[in-house]
Amino acid sequence: MSRKPASETPKKPPASRDDRLKSALKANMARRKAQARARDGMAKTNEEK
């Protein structure tokens, strides 16, 4: 009667520092681009009035 471990899938090793920084930079750039698009859209809306 041996018990199997709860999870059969091997756990991923923690992400390296470079990988974490790269993903954080990518998320930050996406957020900043979205903010710039929103500001640009607001400027165009104000011009039409």
A tleap script that builds the chain and sets N, CA, C and O, in Angstrom:
source leaprc.protein.ff14SB
mol = sequence {
  NMET SER ARG LYS PRO ALA SER GLU THR PRO
  LYS LYS PRO PRO ALA SER ARG ASP ASP ARG
  LEU LYS SER ALA LEU LYS ALA ASN MET ALA
  ARG ARG LYS ALA GLN ALA ARG ALA ARG ASP
  GLY MET ALA LYS THR ASN GLU GLU CLYS
}
set mol.1.N position { 0.814 -1.182 0.000 }
set mol.1.CA position { 0.000 0.000 0.000 }
set mol.1.C position { 0.866 1.257 0.000 }
set mol.1.O position { 0.977 1.954 1.008 }
set mol.2.N position { 1.451 1.518 -1.107 }
set mol.2.CA position { 2.234 2.756 -1.198 }
set mol.2.C position { 1.340 3.872 -1.703 }
set mol.2.O position { 0.484 3.656 -2.561 }
set mol.3.N position { 1.540 5.046 -1.177 }
set mol.3.CA position { 0.729 6.202 -1.577 }
set mol.3.C position { 1.470 6.983 -2.647 }
set mol.3.O position { 2.682 7.184 -2.574 }
set mol.4.N position { 0.719 7.413 -3.631 }
set mol.4.CA position { 1.303 8.241 -4.682 }
set mol.4.C position { 1.272 9.700 -4.239 }
set mol.4.O position { 0.382 10.107 -3.493 }
set mol.5.N position { 2.239 10.483 -4.697 }
set mol.5.CA position { 2.190 11.914 -4.360 }
set mol.5.C position { 0.945 12.566 -4.968 }
set mol.5.O position { 0.422 12.101 -5.980 }
set mol.6.N position { 0.490 13.624 -4.350 }
set mol.6.CA position { -0.742 14.291 -4.773 }
set mol.6.C position { -0.647 14.788 -6.210 }
set mol.6.O position { -1.602 14.660 -6.976 }
set mol.7.N position { 0.496 15.354 -6.579 }
set mol.7.CA position { 0.617 15.864 -7.946 }
set mol.7.C position { 1.624 15.011 -8.714 }
set mol.7.O position { 2.752 14.800 -8.267 }
set mol.8.N position { 1.202 14.539 -9.848 }
set mol.8.CA position { 2.059 13.709 -10.686 }
set mol.8.C position { 2.981 14.545 -11.561 }
set mol.8.O position { 4.039 14.074 -11.980 }
set mol.9.N position { 2.577 15.805 -11.843 }
set mol.9.CA position { 3.370 16.639 -12.726 }
set mol.9.C position { 4.574 17.196 -11.977 }
set mol.9.O position { 4.452 17.590 -10.817 }
set mol.10.N position { 5.728 17.232 -12.622 }
set mol.10.CA position { 6.894 17.801 -11.960 }
set mol.10.C position { 6.743 19.315 -11.836 }
set mol.10.O position { 6.218 19.975 -12.732 }
set mol.11.N position { 7.207 19.846 -10.725 }
set mol.11.CA position { 7.100 21.283 -10.512 }
set mol.11.C position { 8.180 22.001 -11.309 }
set mol.11.O position { 9.300 21.511 -11.450 }
set mol.12.N position { 7.814 23.188 -11.835 }
set mol.12.CA position { 8.779 23.984 -12.583 }
set mol.12.C position { 9.748 24.640 -11.606 }
set mol.12.O position { 9.351 25.048 -10.515 }
set mol.13.N position { 11.001 24.742 -11.989 }
set mol.13.CA position { 11.921 25.487 -11.131 }
set mol.13.C position { 11.550 26.963 -11.157 }
set mol.13.O position { 10.942 27.421 -12.124 }
set mol.14.N position { 11.893 27.707 -10.136 }
set mol.14.CA position { 11.540 29.126 -10.137 }
set mol.14.C position { 12.187 29.849 -11.309 }
set mol.14.O position { 13.295 29.511 -11.727 }
set mol.15.N position { 11.487 30.844 -11.831 }
set mol.15.CA position { 11.989 31.578 -12.991 }
set mol.15.C position { 13.261 32.318 -12.615 }
set mol.15.O position { 13.405 32.799 -11.491 }
set mol.16.N position { 14.172 32.403 -13.559 }
set mol.16.CA position { 15.401 33.117 -13.291 }
set mol.16.C position { 15.128 34.611 -13.217 }
set mol.16.O position { 14.072 35.078 -13.644 }
set mol.17.N position { 16.069 35.346 -12.681 }
set mol.17.CA position { 15.912 36.787 -12.525 }
set mol.17.C position { 15.700 37.447 -13.881 }
set mol.17.O position { 14.852 38.329 -14.015 }
set mol.18.N position { 16.460 37.028 -14.883 }
set mol.18.CA position { 16.320 37.612 -16.213 }
set mol.18.C position { 14.926 37.375 -16.782 }
set mol.18.O position { 14.345 38.269 -17.397 }
set mol.19.N position { 14.391 36.175 -16.582 }
set mol.19.CA position { 13.041 35.876 -17.080 }
set mol.19.C position { 11.996 36.737 -16.384 }
set mol.19.O position { 11.076 37.244 -17.026 }
set mol.20.N position { 12.137 36.905 -15.068 }
set mol.20.CA position { 11.188 37.745 -14.328 }
set mol.20.C position { 11.266 39.191 -14.794 }
set mol.20.O position { 10.238 39.843 -14.975 }
set mol.21.N position { 12.486 39.697 -14.989 }
set mol.21.CA position { 12.646 41.076 -15.440 }
set mol.21.C position { 12.079 41.274 -16.837 }
set mol.21.O position { 11.445 42.291 -17.121 }
set mol.22.N position { 12.311 40.297 -17.706 }
set mol.22.CA position { 11.807 40.397 -19.078 }
set mol.22.C position { 10.288 40.437 -19.097 }
set mol.22.O position { 9.696 41.239 -19.819 }
set mol.23.N position { 9.655 39.582 -18.309 }
set mol.23.CA position { 8.188 39.565 -18.304 }
set mol.23.C position { 7.630 40.824 -17.648 }
set mol.23.O position { 6.588 41.324 -18.072 }
set mol.24.N position { 8.303 41.348 -16.623 }
set mol.24.CA position { 7.850 42.581 -15.988 }
set mol.24.C position { 7.975 43.754 -16.953 }
set mol.24.O position { 7.088 44.606 -17.004 }
set mol.25.N position { 9.056 43.808 -17.712 }
set mol.25.CA position { 9.247 44.880 -18.683 }
set mol.25.C position { 8.190 44.815 -19.784 }
set mol.25.O position { 7.656 45.841 -20.206 }
set mol.26.N position { 7.896 43.604 -20.239 }
set mol.26.CA position { 6.893 43.438 -21.287 }
set mol.26.C position { 5.518 43.903 -20.797 }
set mol.26.O position { 4.789 44.576 -21.526 }
set mol.27.N position { 5.174 43.544 -19.570 }
set mol.27.CA position { 3.883 43.962 -19.011 }
set mol.27.C position { 3.839 45.477 -18.834 }
set mol.27.O position { 2.814 46.105 -19.098 }
set mol.28.N position { 4.946 46.061 -18.388 }
set mol.28.CA position { 5.002 47.502 -18.185 }
set mol.28.C position { 4.854 48.242 -19.511 }
set mol.28.O position { 4.129 49.234 -19.588 }
set mol.29.N position { 5.523 47.777 -20.540 }
set mol.29.CA position { 5.426 48.420 -21.857 }
set mol.29.C position { 4.005 48.322 -22.403 }
set mol.29.O position { 3.496 49.282 -22.982 }
set mol.30.N position { 3.365 47.175 -22.223 }
set mol.30.CA position { 1.986 47.011 -22.693 }
set mol.30.C position { 1.060 47.975 -21.959 }
set mol.30.O position { 0.176 48.574 -22.571 }
set mol.31.N position { 1.259 48.127 -20.660 }
set mol.31.CA position { 0.434 49.037 -19.877 }
set mol.31.C position { 0.651 50.480 -20.324 }
set mol.31.O position { -0.308 51.241 -20.452 }
set mol.32.N position { 1.891 50.855 -20.557 }
set mol.32.CA position { 2.183 52.232 -20.987 }
set mol.32.C position { 1.622 52.522 -22.377 }
set mol.32.O position { 1.146 53.627 -22.636 }
set mol.33.N position { 1.676 51.539 -23.268 }
set mol.33.CA position { 1.114 51.723 -24.609 }
set mol.33.C position { -0.403 51.896 -24.526 }
set mol.33.O position { -0.980 52.716 -25.240 }
set mol.34.N position { -1.038 51.125 -23.658 }
set mol.34.CA position { -2.484 51.248 -23.491 }
set mol.34.C position { -2.837 52.627 -22.934 }
set mol.34.O position { -3.824 53.231 -23.353 }
set mol.35.N position { -2.036 53.125 -21.995 }
set mol.35.CA position { -2.279 54.457 -21.443 }
set mol.35.C position { -2.109 55.519 -22.521 }
set mol.35.O position { -2.898 56.460 -22.594 }
set mol.36.N position { -1.078 55.375 -23.366 }
set mol.36.CA position { -0.833 56.350 -24.431 }
set mol.36.C position { -1.977 56.336 -25.434 }
set mol.36.O position { -2.399 57.391 -25.906 }
set mol.37.N position { -2.483 55.149 -25.764 }
set mol.37.CA position { -3.618 55.060 -26.689 }
set mol.37.C position { -4.847 55.729 -26.090 }
set mol.37.O position { -5.586 56.416 -26.795 }
set mol.38.N position { -5.068 55.535 -24.801 }
set mol.38.CA position { -6.223 56.137 -24.142 }
set mol.38.C position { -6.094 57.656 -24.137 }
set mol.38.O position { -7.070 58.360 -24.391 }
set mol.39.N position { -4.899 58.165 -23.850 }
set mol.39.CA position { -4.698 59.617 -23.867 }
set mol.39.C position { -4.906 60.172 -25.262 }
set mol.39.O position { -5.510 61.232 -25.425 }
set mol.40.N position { -4.407 59.459 -26.282 }
set mol.40.CA position { -4.566 59.897 -27.663 }
set mol.40.C position { -6.046 59.907 -28.042 }
set mol.40.O position { -6.509 60.827 -28.717 }
set mol.41.N position { -6.771 58.910 -27.619 }
set mol.41.CA position { -8.203 58.841 -27.905 }
set mol.41.C position { -8.955 59.971 -27.237 }
set mol.41.O position { -9.883 60.523 -27.827 }
set mol.42.N position { -8.579 60.328 -26.024 }
set mol.42.CA position { -9.224 61.437 -25.321 }
set mol.42.C position { -8.915 62.755 -26.009 }
set mol.42.O position { -9.789 63.619 -26.096 }
set mol.43.N position { -7.703 62.932 -26.498 }
set mol.43.CA position { -7.330 64.169 -27.181 }
set mol.43.C position { -8.142 64.334 -28.460 }
set mol.43.O position { -8.593 65.436 -28.769 }
set mol.44.N position { -8.330 63.259 -29.199 }
set mol.44.CA position { -9.114 63.323 -30.445 }
set mol.44.C position { -10.575 63.612 -30.144 }
set mol.44.O position { -11.234 64.326 -30.900 }
set mol.45.N position { -11.085 63.071 -29.058 }
set mol.45.CA position { -12.472 63.309 -28.682 }
set mol.45.C position { -12.672 64.775 -28.308 }
set mol.45.O position { -13.692 65.373 -28.651 }
set mol.46.N position { -11.708 65.346 -27.613 }
set mol.46.CA position { -11.808 66.752 -27.195 }
set mol.46.C position { -11.689 67.692 -28.398 }
set mol.46.O position { -12.286 68.769 -28.400 }
set mol.47.N position { -10.934 67.300 -29.408 }
set mol.47.CA position { -10.777 68.133 -30.587 }
set mol.47.C position { -12.076 68.226 -31.394 }
set mol.47.O position { -12.347 69.250 -32.022 }
set mol.48.N position { -12.872 67.161 -31.375 }
set mol.48.CA position { -14.099 67.118 -32.161 }
set mol.48.C position { -15.164 68.044 -31.582 }
set mol.48.O position { -16.071 68.452 -32.307 }
set mol.49.N position { -15.083 68.381 -30.327 }
set mol.49.CA position { -16.109 69.220 -29.692 }
set mol.49.C position { -15.973 70.666 -30.042 }
set mol.49.O position { -16.764 71.490 -29.583 }
savepdb mol mol.pdb
quit
